[in-house]
Amino acid sequence: MGYDTRNPIFSFRLGEYRHGKIHRLAKLHKMPVNDFVRKILDNYLDGDLIEKPKDDLAVEMTKLRIEKLKQENKYMNLKIKFFENFGRPLSESGLRITKPQIITTEPQKTTWISSHNPEPKKEDPPMSPYDEKNNRLECLECHQKFLWAHPTEFNTQIVEFQRHITNNHGRELTHIERTAILKVNYEGASK
């Protein structure tokens, strides 16, 4: 068994970009290029180097699909058990309450919750836009205030508030906003 058999030579060609990059990285580590490449190969074979997944988004999507399938499976088992125990399918309202819903908590983090504990929707603020203490309307998204000094200006500001929501925020009035506008009466100038 000779030296060449015990220590074989591997030879392969690199493109200009990779060749230049390896030379720069070897120079940064103050090593000869062959030793630098040997170190990378040794680290990979020892399991210290792990290949980066080609598409992190695809991996994340696969995890989310698996989580969704788990939740759907749990939901289906619940429906089957209800049918076995009571001899009839779950009612429509029961289906709505027990079906898991997706609520996004962060841009990349999604949680599953049961709908019997719903949180308020983002576009439906739980507060009224009417400030009774100061006798004025306020947009809850951008905090623009709608003030009035006399009854005709009061009517104009109500219309302006509705236009503001439609034009600036691109949505219709929520139930709370509509109710507040209908119940508001002129009680004097705004503060």
Buried (B, 14 or more C-beta within 10 A) or exposed (E): EEEEEEEEEEEEEEEEEEEEEBEEBBEEEEBEEEEBBEBBEEEEEEEEEEEEEEEEEEEEEEEBEEBBEEBEEEBEEBBEEBEEEEEEEBEEEBBEBBBBBEBEEEEEEBEBBBEEEEEEEEEEBEEBBBBEEEBBBBBBBEEEEBBBEEEEBBEEBBEBBBEBBEEEEEEEBBEBBEEBBEEBEBEEEBE
